[in-house]
Amino acid sequence: MGPTSLRTGAAGTAHDRGGSGHASRLALAVPATAQFLVVLSTSIVNVALPPVRRDLHLDPVEMSWVVNGYVLTFGALLLLGGRAADLLGHRRMFVGGLGLFAAASAIAAAAWNAEILIAARIVQGLAAAALAPAALALVMTLYPSGPRRGFALGVWGAVSGAGGAAGVLLGGLLTDAYGWPSVFWLSVPLSLAAMGGAYAVLPHDRPASAPRRIDLPGAVTVTSGLFAVAFALSGASRDGWTSRATLLPLAAGLVLLLLFARIQSRSAAALLPPRILTTGTVRVANVMMAALGAIWIGLFYFLPLHQTEVLGYGPLETGLTQLPLALSLTLASALARRLTALLGRRTALTAGLIALSAGLVWFGRAPADGTFAADLLGPSLLVGAGLGVAFVRLTTLATDGVGAAEAGLAGGLVNTTRQIGGALGLAALTAVAGAASSAPRGAATAVTAAEQAQGYGAAFLAAAGVAALTALYAALRSPR
């Protein structure tokens, strides 16, 4: 069976016939590459943040928005991106998202001030919101429910985990050799290669079987609401939790999200139809995925900062010392299906979350004068294993029982909860780190390494608490 047969019929035709050859694996490789790119772009900038801050004269809030501008826009628009993919075509949205992602990456690489860089990161997030749910929907339609989908989601989890951890490794290598713009230039050839692969091997979109309607009021309210809440949380450590600058956007965001829920209950073309939350295990999985997202984004933000600003590592050393985490995460993702078959669905997920919590506690207790062998290697392996298993299990749970017509919506929803959980979690953990530091807010003196270690340790311990609570929820609510 060649690539032509995949292009000429409805999505999944090759697999419905039982094909499992080179062409089908190549078809999986294309959306998997895009997923790697999307996750990579969340973490690859973290090691480059110190030189970006020096060159563009960023303040701490601007520095966090280089990360959060991407993560939050990505998460806030994913529901709209998933719905649009179902209505306009999965391959069409996939290719369009890749093209926009390449353009935004080039602008970020050429940015000459903070405003241009943050704006480019926001556009990257918009492109990722079109791309990611379409990519997952393509996987779901190419691999129907059953063992073959389990294999595909294992690959999906492996490349997602590798993207998060390899982002730090590649960020260190590229920043050390070519400077921080190279971390953005890397996305351009990857995007163009995935576009070429999409045209070569992915199936054409089915003609629309219903009128194409998109819930714009829902899209506006949920996007604005999520932005407002994250904006309030991100500035709380600077402005204070009881200041008007924190409380007003927080209240506005909550009101907008309540309005979004009301619109969804009444709209005939709802962006998030309430029925999707009662399908299979979608609701339970997305609750846990939001918590996992907060841990994931916080980990790959604070760990490089701890390594560079507390332990004094350079970009290259920071990247190389995260290689064990990357390998552990990738291997655990690849083995998650076998582990699930051995232990059972509930036990495998709970065990992964417990391992993740234990590793984060270990990170949180690392001293300012710690060493890689004693204080980073062990928790890196634990955290990687826990993240890999939990991510694959939750992605599988979040798509169980969902039909092809709503594959994009389910993919958009699970990516939304992970990204929004990550954006809100990063804002909250940043506030925890700032409050735990012994340096008072607004102090004119420079923060010492010991004070930074204290703050970052508190953030890791808070993330460990989230992981422990999620493990308890999994033990009580996830299916056996």
QUIRAPE-V14390 format. One record per residue. BURIAL is I if it has 16 or more other ideal C-beta (glycine too) atoms within 10 Angstrom, else O. Layout:
BURIAL + BURIAL
//
This chain:
O + O + I + O + O + I + I + O + O + O + I + I + I + I + I + O + O + O + O + O + O + O + I + I + O + I + I + I + I + I + I + I + I + I + I + I + I + I + I + I + I + I + I + I + I + I + I + I + I + I + O + I + I + O + I + I + O + I + O + O + I + I + I + I + I + I + I + I + I + I + I + I + I + I + I + I + I + I + I + I + I + I + I + I + I + I + I + I + I + I + I + I + I + I + I + I + I + I + O + I + I + I + I + I + I + I + I + I + I + O + I + O + O + I + O + O + I + I + I + I + I + I + I + I + I + I + I + I + I + I + I + I + I + I + I + I + I + I + I + I + I + I + I + O + O + O + O + O + I + I + I + I + I + I + I + I + I + I + I + I + I + I + I + I + I + I + I + I + I + I + I + I + I + I + I + I + O + O + I + I + I + I + I + I + I + I + I + I + O + I + I + O + O + I + I + O + I + I + O + O + I + I + I + O + I + O + O + O + O + O + O + O + O + O + I + O + O + I + I + I + I + I + I + I + I + I + I + I + I + I + I + I + I + I + I + I + I + I + I + O + O + O + O + O + O + I + O + O + I + I + O + I + I + O + O + I + I + O + I + I + O + O + I + I + O + O + O + O + O + I + I + I + I + O + O + I + O + O + I + I + I + I + O + I + I + I + I + I + I + I + I + I + I + I + I + I + I + I + I + I + I + I + I + I + I + I + I + I + I + I + I + O + I + O + I + I + I + I + I + I + I + I + O + I + I + I + I + I + I + I + I + I + I + I + I + I + I + O + I + I + O + O + O + O + I + I + I + I + I + I + I + I + I + I + I + I + I + I + I + I + I + I + I + I + O + I + O + I + O + I + O + O + O + O + I + I + O + O + I + I + I + I + I + I + I + I + I + I + I + I + I + I + I + I + I + I + I + I + I + I + O + I + O + I + O + I + I + I + I + I + I + I + I + I + I + I + I + I + I + I + I + I + I + I + I + I + I + I + I + I + I + I + I + I + O + I + I + O + I + O + O + O + O + O + O + O + O + O + O + O + I + I + I + I + I + I + I + I + I + I + I + I + I + I + O + I + I + I + O + I + I + O + I + I + O + O + O + I + O + O
//
